[in-house]
Amino acid sequence: MAKKQKRRKGRKTKSAGRFGVRYGTRIRKAVVAVEERTHAAHNCPKCERGSVKRIGTGIWKCAKCGYTFSGGTYVPQTPLGLASQRALKRAVEKGTEIGIVSKETMEAEGELGE
């Protein structure tokens, strides 16, 4: 009778080991990837500490400062959200160059109709 090899349990399957042999390798690997990103330490947008944890679907809370904010389902900042923030920042910076004025300035000049 052959001797059993000893190895670390869950080394290969990680968090998807709970599924056993069900659902296929590809799906189990995808689940592992998503869960590793979700449970990783994320930086707080307010205090910049890596202590943000997921409370619920799309709800994130910083353990240090208590700041609660909405984000992606599995990660606090989604790639689309980051791209829109960059575009908004660029538009605000270029706004002074292309002549965009604020609502208060337009009201002061009498250009804004009520």
N, C-alpha and C positions, 0 to 999 in steps of 0.2 A: 504494500500500500504506500502511495506517495505521500510525502510529508507536505502539509499545507504551507504555503508561503505567507509570511507575515508582512503586511503592508498597512499603511495608514488608511483608515476608513474615511471615505469621502474625498480622497485626494483627487480623483478624476471627476466625480459627479458634482462635487461642491454642494451648493444649496438645492440643486435639482435632484439630489439623491432621494428626496422624499417621494418622487414619482416612480421610483423603481425602474422597470424596463418599459413602462408605458410611454406613449406619445411620440417616440422616435428621438434619435440623437440630436437632430437639427433643432427641434423645438426646445429640448432640454437645454442645449447650449445657449439658445436665445434667451431663455428665462434666466440662466445664470448671468449672462451679460447685463441684462436689465437690472437684476437684483443687486449686482455688484456696484453699478452706477448709483442706484437709489440709496444704498446703505453706506456709500463712501462719505467722507467728511466734505462738506461744502462750505464755502465762505459766505458769511453774512453780508448783505449789501450795506448794512448800517455800521457795524463795528469791525468788519473785515476779519473776524475770527472764524476758524474752521469748526464751528460748532452748530451748524444748521442741521436739524433733523426733520423728517417728514411726519406730519401729524395725521394727515388724511390725503385724499386725492387732490393734488394741486395746492395743498396748504402746508407751508413750511414755517418752522419756528426756530429762532436762535436760542440756544440753551444759556448763553451768557447774558445777553441784553434783553431777552424776552420779545424781541421784534418778530411779529407774525406777518407773513406776506404770502401772496399767491404766486404760483409759478407753474411749471410744467407738472405733469402727472408723476413722472419718474425722476426728473432733475429740476432743481429750482429755476435755472435759466435755460430756456430752450434755445436752439440755434436760431429759430425764426424771431424770437423775442430779442435776442442779442443783435440781430441784423436790423430790426426796426429801431432799436435804441440808437445804434450807430447812425442810421439814416436821419433820425430826428435830431440828433446832436449836430450832424453836418448841416441840416437845414437851418437850425437855429444860428449856427456860426455864420453861414452864408447869408442869412436874413438881413444882417446889417449891410452887407455889400450890395445886395440887389434891391434894397430900398423897401423892405417890408417894415411897416410901422405897427406899433401896438394899438390896441383899441382906445386906450387913454389918450394917445397922441391924436388920433383921428377925432375923438370927441372934443378935445381942446381946440382943434382947428375948425370944427364945425362941419366936417366932411361926412360924419356918420349920421344917417337919418334914423329917427326914432320910430 
